[in-house]
């Protein structure tokens, strides 16, 4: 056990109200980042989002807040076109989620989807394909007849089109349509 984990456990035991203050501060920091982003102050917004990640990290690597704030930081980078910076927080969120719920757990799906979309936006189509294949397998097990599955299949089909695999792309689009029609 790392010193940070011991310190966090002791703090939680000694100060049970700390978690409420922690959540309020996280929410306030994130809201400030959103407001700065809306005002076009991207540098300040980035700092605020990064501050939220560090605060969540201080509460432990396995905190659910850390996964959320890593994804939000990656969303900020993705929305501003800073794709290379978006990858690291998403990969960290994927690792934490996989460690907590298993690499094929349903909770991994949203992070994996974000990674696949990031790779697609970067033109890294082969890597996007691999991520969408993994995502499809997870959804097959947990939500085979869902809106999430149709979106995944349609996005996967778009990647396959980019890779000149039109027949496979068409099959996925037809399957997505069948699921959507059945919903």
N, C-alpha and C positions, 0 to 999 in steps of 0.2 A: 504494500500500500504506500502510495506517495504521500509526502508531507502535506500537500495541498488537500488530499482526500481526508487525511486525519484532521486537519484544521477545519475543514468544512463540516465534518461529522461533529466535532466538538462545538463549533459555533451553532449548529442547528439544535443541539441538545441544550446548550446554555441559553440560547436566545430563540425560543420557538416562534416569536413574532417576526423574526428576521425574514422568514420566507415571504410573509405578506409585504414587508417593505421592499424586499428584493423584487417581487413581481410588479409592484407599483413602479419601482424605479426602472425596471426593464421596459415596462409599457410606456413610461414617460420618455425614456431615451429613444425608443423606437418611434413614437409619435413625433418627437422633435425631428428625427431623421426624415420622416414622411413629409412633414411641413416644410423642411428645408428643400427637399427634392421638388415639392410642388412650387416653391418659389424660385426654382432654377439654380439654387445654391448647391451644386453637386459636390464640390469638395467638402463643404461643411456637412452635407448629408452623409457622405461616405464615412466621415469621421464618427458621426453619430451612430450609424449602423455598426461600425466596427467596435465602438464602445459598448453597444448592446451585446455583441458577441463575447467580448472580454468579460463583461459582468456575468453573463450566463456561464461562461467557462469557469469563473471563480466559484460557482456553486457546484461544480463537479462535471467531469467529462460525460457522465451518463445522464445529466439532467435533460428532460424533454425540452426545456426552454432553449438549450444550446442548439439542438437540431433545428428548431424553428427559426432561431435567429441566424444560424449559418445559412439556411435557405433564403431568408429575407435579404441577407447581405449579397448572396449570389444573385438573387432577383434584381437587386439594385445594379450590380455590375452588368448583368445581361441586358437590362433595359437601357443602360447607357452605352452599350456596344463594347464594353470592356470584357470581352469573352474570356481572355486568358486569366483575368483575376477572378472570374466567376467559377472557374473549375475547382480551385483548391477548397473553398468552403463546401461545395457540393460533394466532393470526394470525402471530406471529413465527416459531413452529415451522413453519407452513405455508410462509412465505416462504423460510426457510432450506432446507427440504426441497425445495421447487420449484426453488430456485436450484441445489441439488446434483444433483437427479435428473430435473429437467424437470417442468413443471407437470402432465403427464399420466403421470408415473412411478408405478409401483405403490407406492413408498415414501410417496407423498403420501396414499394412501388412509386410513391410520389417523388422521392428523391431520384430514383432511377429514371423516371420520366423526364425530370428537369435536366439530368445529365445527357440523356439521349437528345433532347431538344437543343441543348447547348452545342453538342457535337454537330448536329445538323446545321445550326446557324453558322458554325465555323467552317462548314464544308468538309468536316471529318466524317464522311458518310459511312465508311466501313466501321468506324467505332460506334456511330449512331446505330447502325444495323445490329451490332452485337448487343448494345444496351436495350434496343427494342425487342430483340429476341428473348433476352433474359426477362424483360418486363412482361412480355406475352406469356412466358411460362409461369410466372408468378400469378398473373391474372387468370390463366387457365385453371389454376388450382383454387383460387380464392373467389373470383368473380367472373366466371366465363361468359355470362349473359348480362353484361352491364354496359352502361354508358362509357365507363373507363376503358373497357375492352374495345369498344368501337373506335374510340379516339386513338388508342394505342395502335390498332390495326391500320387505321387510315394514315397515321404518321409513319408507321413502319412501311406502308405501301409507297409513300412519298420518297422515302429513303431508297427503297428498291428501284423506283423509277430513275432516280439520280445515278444509280449504279448500273443502269441499262438492263435491269432484270424485270422486264415488263410483264412477263407471264406470271411470275410470283406476285408482283404488285397487283395485278388484276385479281388474282385469287384472294388476296387479303382484302381488297376493296369490296369484293362480292361477299365475303364472309362478314365484314363489318356491316354491310347493308342488311344482310339476313338477321343479324343480331338486333340492329336498330329497328327493323320492321317488326320484330317479335316483342320489342319492349313496349 
